[in-house]
């Protein structure tokens, strides 16, 4: 398992990294939120909240815009409010310092057993493919530039082609908001996706419910890769 350890305390990072490596984990260390965003291809993230450039909650929130990599928050903030806030921000688990290696490893294994939302490998419908490993979208083999939110929205819809995803579910999952402003934002993102993909009919509006990816009549043109 390749683990990204985001910890600004060098002594803590060295000690924890050594322990993880002794248990056969491949550990990559990042000392800031900015460095964490530039590191891809890991299986699990251990995220300290007290980072020098920004709060770990913001790092988690931004990572969730484009990835569902399992995240375990590590923090000395032990109140119920802090734990709930961390989980609501997008963490899979929250571990209070100090902790034992046995507990950390048990929690790591537990979150890795949970089913993810389909954002692994790639999925293709027709000539549109979403690659979650490299965070790219291709149409007929040509890369399409999307914003993080557009990528996340398309990924969620493409996870289960043909399945209707409600507007409220998308709003809560991607924007954590169901207000009118968020609803208008969702509408704009759907419009932008249709225009950028050049396939207006790919995303179908189910009036009063939500959206779905239209599966071509030839089911062989819908493929899950990886």
Backbone torsions as a table, in degrees:
resi	resn	phi	psi	omega
1	UNK	NA	130.4	178.5
2	UNK	-94.7	119.1	-173.5
3	UNK	-113.0	131.8	172.7
4	UNK	-97.9	116.7	179.0
5	UNK	-102.1	114.4	179.5
6	UNK	-105.1	102.6	-173.8
7	UNK	-151.2	124.8	-177.3
8	UNK	-86.9	-18.5	177.9
9	UNK	-78.6	108.9	-174.3
10	UNK	-61.1	-39.2	-179.9
11	UNK	-65.5	-43.7	178.6
12	UNK	-64.4	-43.5	-178.6
13	UNK	-63.9	-41.7	-179.7
14	UNK	-65.9	-44.3	-178.7
15	UNK	-65.7	-47.8	-178.2
16	UNK	-67.8	-39.7	178.2
17	UNK	-60.7	-41.6	179.2
18	UNK	-64.0	-42.7	178.9
19	UNK	-62.2	-44.7	-179.5
20	UNK	-64.2	-41.6	179.5
21	UNK	-65.5	-33.7	178.6
22	UNK	-68.1	-17.8	176.2
23	UNK	-101.7	19.4	173.3
24	UNK	74.4	22.1	174.2
25	UNK	-90.8	143.8	174.8
26	UNK	-91.6	110.8	-171.3
27	UNK	-107.7	130.2	172.5
28	UNK	-114.0	131.2	-176.6
29	UNK	-105.5	135.0	172.2
30	UNK	-128.5	135.7	-174.3
31	UNK	-100.6	3.2	-178.5
32	UNK	-152.8	165.6	177.4
33	UNK	-64.8	-39.4	-179.9
34	UNK	-61.9	-43.4	179.6
35	UNK	-65.2	-35.7	-179.3
36	UNK	-63.5	-38.4	-178.1
37	UNK	-69.9	-17.8	-179.0
38	UNK	-95.4	2.5	-177.1
39	UNK	-111.3	121.0	-177.3
40	UNK	-126.0	169.8	174.4
41	UNK	86.4	14.7	178.5
42	UNK	-95.3	161.5	-177.2
43	UNK	-95.7	-23.1	-176.8
44	UNK	-156.0	147.0	-179.9
45	UNK	-117.4	130.3	170.6
46	UNK	-105.9	113.6	-168.2
47	UNK	-116.5	112.9	172.6
48	UNK	-76.3	142.8	-177.3
49	UNK	-86.2	-27.1	-176.4
50	UNK	-91.5	76.3	-178.4
51	UNK	-96.6	156.1	-174.6
52	UNK	-72.4	-29.0	-175.2
53	UNK	-98.5	-24.1	179.4
54	UNK	-167.6	165.4	179.7
55	UNK	-71.9	141.7	179.7
56	UNK	-59.4	-26.7	176.8
57	UNK	-60.8	-40.5	178.8
58	UNK	-67.7	-37.0	176.5
59	UNK	-61.9	-46.3	179.0
60	UNK	-60.1	-45.4	-178.6
61	UNK	-60.5	-42.3	-178.3
62	UNK	-72.6	-36.2	177.3
63	UNK	-62.5	-38.0	-179.1
64	UNK	-67.9	-12.0	177.1
65	UNK	-72.1	-20.9	-177.1
66	UNK	-137.6	-0.3	-176.7
67	UNK	-150.4	149.0	174.2
68	UNK	-112.6	27.6	175.9
69	UNK	-53.6	135.6	178.8
70	UNK	-59.2	133.1	-178.5
71	UNK	-124.6	126.0	171.4
72	UNK	-113.1	119.8	178.4
73	UNK	-82.0	137.1	176.7
74	UNK	-117.2	122.1	-174.7
75	UNK	-157.3	152.8	172.9
76	UNK	-84.8	-6.7	178.4
77	UNK	-74.5	108.6	-168.5
78	UNK	-106.9	-0.7	-176.3
79	UNK	-72.0	157.9	177.3
80	UNK	-59.8	-39.7	179.8
81	UNK	-58.4	-45.5	-179.1
82	UNK	-64.7	-41.7	-179.6
83	UNK	-65.0	-44.1	179.6
84	UNK	-64.4	-42.4	179.7
85	UNK	-61.7	-42.4	179.0
86	UNK	-61.5	-43.5	179.8
87	UNK	-68.3	-38.5	178.7
88	UNK	-69.7	-26.2	178.8
89	UNK	-71.9	-22.0	177.2
90	UNK	134.1	0.5	178.8
91	UNK	-70.6	148.2	176.0
92	UNK	-84.1	-25.7	179.0
93	UNK	-157.0	164.0	-176.4
94	UNK	-139.4	119.0	-175.9
95	UNK	-118.2	125.0	-176.6
96	UNK	-87.4	132.5	175.1
97	UNK	-76.4	146.5	-6.9
98	UNK	-79.0	156.0	-179.8
99	UNK	-140.8	163.5	179.1
100	UNK	-93.6	156.8	176.7
101	UNK	-63.3	-34.9	-180.0
102	UNK	-62.0	-43.7	179.6
103	UNK	-68.3	-42.1	179.6
104	UNK	-60.4	-47.1	-178.2
105	UNK	-64.1	-37.7	177.9
106	UNK	-63.1	-41.2	179.3
107	UNK	-69.7	-37.8	176.6
108	UNK	-60.2	-45.9	180.0
109	UNK	-65.4	-35.1	-179.2
110	UNK	-66.6	-45.9	-178.2
111	UNK	-70.3	-28.7	178.3
112	UNK	-72.3	-20.5	178.3
113	UNK	-80.1	-16.7	-176.7
114	UNK	-73.9	141.7	177.5
115	UNK	-67.9	139.6	177.3
116	UNK	-91.3	-179.7	-173.8
117	UNK	-92.0	18.4	178.8
118	UNK	95.3	-0.2	-176.2
119	UNK	-87.5	53.8	177.1
120	UNK	-134.8	139.4	-178.4
121	UNK	70.0	-136.0	-178.1
122	UNK	-146.3	157.9	174.6
123	UNK	-135.9	141.5	-177.6
124	UNK	-131.0	134.2	173.9
125	UNK	-127.0	119.2	-174.7
126	UNK	62.7	-127.7	179.0
127	UNK	-103.3	12.3	178.4
128	UNK	-103.7	124.6	-178.6
129	UNK	-126.3	137.1	175.6
130	UNK	-113.2	119.6	-179.9
131	UNK	-105.1	109.2	-175.7
132	UNK	-81.7	-16.1	177.5
133	UNK	-75.0	-46.9	-178.3
134	UNK	-97.6	-0.4	178.6
135	UNK	55.9	50.4	-179.8
136	UNK	-129.2	156.9	174.7
137	UNK	-126.0	131.9	-179.5
138	UNK	-121.6	141.9	171.5
139	UNK	-124.3	112.2	-176.2
140	UNK	61.0	30.6	179.5
141	UNK	86.9	-5.6	-179.3
142	UNK	-98.4	128.1	179.6
143	UNK	-62.9	140.5	177.0
144	UNK	-116.1	124.4	-178.9
145	UNK	-79.9	121.0	177.8
146	UNK	-126.0	154.0	171.6
147	UNK	-74.9	168.3	179.9
148	UNK	-60.6	-43.0	-179.2
149	UNK	-65.9	-40.6	178.1
150	UNK	-62.6	-42.1	178.8
151	UNK	-62.6	-44.7	-179.4
152	UNK	-63.7	-42.9	179.7
153	UNK	-63.1	-47.9	179.3
154	UNK	-63.3	-40.5	179.2
155	UNK	-59.7	-43.2	-179.0
156	UNK	-64.2	-41.6	-180.0
157	UNK	-70.4	-37.5	-177.5
158	UNK	-77.1	-14.8	-178.2
159	UNK	-57.9	-35.5	179.7
160	UNK	-136.8	80.7	-178.6
161	UNK	-54.4	136.1	179.3
162	UNK	90.4	-15.7	-178.9
163	UNK	-88.3	134.1	178.0
164	UNK	-78.8	128.7	176.4
165	UNK	-110.7	123.3	-174.9
166	UNK	-67.8	153.1	177.8
167	UNK	-60.7	-43.6	-178.6
168	UNK	-62.7	-37.7	179.1
169	UNK	-64.3	-44.8	179.2
170	UNK	-63.7	-41.8	-178.8
171	UNK	-63.5	-43.4	-179.1
172	UNK	-71.4	-41.4	-176.0
173	UNK	-70.7	-37.6	-173.2
174	UNK	-100.9	-37.1	-177.2
175	UNK	-112.7	-9.6	-177.9
176	UNK	53.4	40.0	-175.4
177	UNK	-160.6	137.2	177.3
178	UNK	-119.2	15.6	-179.7
179	UNK	-72.0	173.8	-177.0
180	UNK	-62.8	-39.0	179.8
181	UNK	-62.5	-42.7	179.3
182	UNK	-65.9	-37.5	178.9
183	UNK	-64.3	-40.6	177.1
184	UNK	-65.5	-37.1	178.6
185	UNK	-63.4	-42.0	177.6
186	UNK	-60.5	-44.0	179.0
187	UNK	-58.9	-43.4	179.7
188	UNK	-63.6	-42.1	-179.6
189	UNK	-65.7	-37.8	176.9
190	UNK	-63.9	-44.9	178.6
191	UNK	-60.5	-44.4	-179.9
192	UNK	-64.1	-40.4	178.8
193	UNK	-62.2	-45.0	179.8
194	UNK	-60.0	-40.8	-179.0
195	UNK	-70.1	-45.8	-177.1
196	UNK	-67.4	-37.4	-179.9
197	UNK	-75.1	-22.3	-178.1
198	UNK	68.5	20.9	-179.7
199	UNK	-133.2	73.4	-175.0
200	UNK	-56.6	-31.0	-176.3
201	UNK	-83.3	-6.3	-178.2
202	UNK	-65.5	-40.1	-179.7
203	UNK	-104.0	112.0	-177.3
204	UNK	-97.9	134.6	174.5
205	UNK	-86.0	125.0	173.8
206	UNK	-100.9	101.0	-170.5
207	UNK	-53.3	129.5	178.1
208	UNK	78.8	-1.3	-177.4
209	UNK	-124.4	-66.1	-177.1
210	UNK	174.3	-135.9	-175.5
211	UNK	-138.5	160.5	174.0
212	UNK	-150.9	154.5	173.9
213	UNK	-83.8	125.4	-178.5
214	UNK	-78.2	122.0	179.5
215	UNK	-86.5	127.0	177.7
216	UNK	-58.2	154.4	-179.2
217	UNK	-61.0	-29.3	175.6
218	UNK	-84.6	99.9	-174.2
219	UNK	-62.5	-19.4	-179.0
220	UNK	-70.2	-15.6	179.1
221	UNK	-82.4	-2.8	173.6
222	UNK	-105.6	116.4	-173.6
223	UNK	-134.2	138.8	170.1
224	UNK	-100.2	131.4	-176.2
225	UNK	-119.4	132.8	174.9
226	UNK	83.2	NA	NA
